[in-house]
Amino acid sequence: MYKLKVSSIGKILEPSVNEDSAIAKGNLIAVSDGAGGGGVFAERWSEYLVNKLPLTPITSFDQLDSWIESIWEPFYLCCEDEAKKIGGMFLDKFYDEGSFATLACAWYANEKVHWMAYGDSVVFHYNRKTGLLEHSFGALVDFNSAPYLINCKDELNPKGFKCGTFSIETDDVVFICSDALAHYILASYYIANDNIYSKELKTAIESRTKNENFILSAQNRKTGSFSLIINPLLNSISHNLNFKRHINMLLNQKLIANDDYSMAMMDFSLSYSCS
């Protein structure tokens, strides 16, 4: 009925540990962006979250809260042991701040895709026939704000939780991206449909942040329809090397921020209808 694809790479311009984690298995795709700007063990926390996800949809904040409550302690105790071995400021940072990550997931169940998101990793639904792109995020300018993050030791904030469903047609694709890639995709879509989203674009550009430059670069690009932008990216996900080459091209064209990049996808193309 669908084909699963996933790719995740670390920063290209300044090689370091990839703090993103992404999975695609069974009826589930998910991306977690470990936030290394605070706390420690971000890459472990993101990996732990995606690998502990249930195979049934999380459809409310209370369900997310209960699930985190059921899984956090083994992670915390294991990392506490390691932090104690390192000691010093590292241990203090672990106790004070813990570990942070976003989480975005999508499950195929009952002929629909159920999604949830916490933070600025984004779930997208693209209808290849109509060209319509739906997503789990707010406004384009919201990428400039600090995201809500799941912490391994602190309470969740209900304001950070979003969920919903997508109705699926043949040839649709559902995919999840970490924030830098999500910003590129959403900005490209708005530019391709600027007759509808000109106000959104103007607000984002006038915010005078680093994201302004990526939007301006994308506006100067001559690409035509959004399909000419998104399809090559979707086709690259099958292999990390191809994905890396595509991201590197976007970096060279100053269309995307230097970050870790992850993408997990469910492709409902007709050619996969017998899988």
Disulfide bonds with the S-S distance in Angstrom:
none
